[in-house]
Amino acid sequence: MRDLVVTENITLDGVIDAAGGWFSVAGEEGVDQSDIVEALAEQSNGADAFLTGRVTFEDMRGYWPEQADDTTGVSDYLNRVSKYVVSSTMGDPGWENSTVLSGPLEEEIRALKERPGKDIVTTGSITLVHSLIAAGLVDEFRLFVHPVVLGRGARLFEGEGIPELRMVEARPFRSGVVLLRYRR
């Protein structure tokens, strides 16, 4: 069975809402991000499926396919990986290798996890991620903790179904970001 991995950029106080622009996927100017890029490449090599909600999917579809000079490898990964978008309203996803999952969430995700393959990764998509956590479907959390405190915004762990976790890795990066990996 494949693992479902939630990967999020997160602040020290648990906020994952990036609407305020508190992190840059491509890295801040003048800061060596090569170690983070390496960690993202490791994750990409271990996954062959990307799961997202409709809003995040539409945002990514409008940005990543156009990034010809992306040095992070994210664009290449997203263009080649199988993408699954959870939506009851979307018809044609309009992005190569994309499938719309419109059935009951738990059934769709359990079926996806049972298919042969590597990890299934989701990022962003806070509404979807909260539903996945509440349903007990997440196997691993990979949190890129940024040295920022916002005090408000959407948090990763809210509501019911918060799992017991054990840390399996803590990896600091030169930028001050720390990768924390937890498994259920």
Secondary structure, DSSP 8 states (H G I E B T S, - for coil): ---EEEEEEEETTSB--GGG----TT--TTS--HHHHHHHHHHHHTEEEEEEEHHHHHHHHTTGGG-TT-SSSHHHHHHHSEEEEE-SS-----STTEEEE-S-HHHHHHHHHHSSSSEEEEES-HHHHHHHHHTT---EEEEEEES---S-S-BSS-SS-----EEEEEEE-TTS-EEEEEE-
